Amino acid sequence: MVPIGEMWNRIKGEDDIMTGHTKPTLLQLRRQTHITSARLAQAAGVTPGQAYAVEVGGFVSVEIAQRVLQTFNRLTHMHYTLHDIALHLTQHWQHTPPHTTTLYASVL
């Protein structure tokens, strides 16, 4: 569970260390338009939870974030990049682990 203070910081924006300015969240930007969260998620082809995670600056994959942001740009005729918004990007493993273990359980 995310503490209230941390969630508020995510919603209000994230400081850009390079410029000293606060980056807006996609939620802040979306609220200035006619687009709903549900419409954004559906048009991006992601779940409402994934779209919301991007909106509040949560932890999401680059692929999901890019898909949601590109859809937002297309629907609003704006142009934002992932660098322009408050966001925490996660990385996925590029390769399968060399050794995988399968556990079997027997039911008696």
Residue, then its C-alpha position, 0 to 999 in steps of 0.5 A: m500500500v502506498p502512503i497517502g503523502e507519497m500518492w499525493n506527490r505522484i498525483k501533483g507531479e514529480d520534480d525534474i532534477m535537471t531543471g528544478h521544475t515539477k513535471p505534471t502527471l498525465l492525470q493533471l494533463r488529462r483533466q484539462t481535456h475532455i478525455t476520460s480515463a476509461r476512454l484513454a484506456q480503451a483507445a490505448g488497448v490497455t486495462p483501466g488499471q494500467a492507464y491509471a498507473v501511467e496517469v498517476g506516475g506509477f510504476v509501469s513498463v515503457e511499452i504501456a506508458q508509451r502506448v497510453l501517452q501516444t494515445f493521449n497525444r492522438l486524442t488531444h492533438m498534443h505532443y508529450t513525451l515520456h520525459d515530459i511527464a512524472l512517471h516511474l518506468t520499469q524494465h522487463w527481463q530481455h532473456t529467460p533465466p538460464h535455469t528454471t525450476t518447475l515444482y510439482a505437487s501431488v494431491l493424495 
